[in-house]
Amino acid sequence: MPGVMDIKRKIRSVQNTQNITKAMKMVSAARMRKAEDAMNDARAYANKIYELCCNMA
């Protein structure tokens, strides 16, 4: 049967894992937002290039 110290250590370990997971989710969300912004910026540029090519043809 685990002692009180073992249970407290397990609880602390789970809490630390939860904190790490939360931080990783936040980093992932920031990277995703940055990638979406870059994609939207590139889409506008690509549309202008497409229009230019259509006008030349």
Secondary structure, DSSP 4 states (H G I P E B T S, - for coil): ---HHHHHHHHHHHHHHHHHHHHHHHHHHHHHHHHHHHHHHHHHHHHHHHHHHHHH-
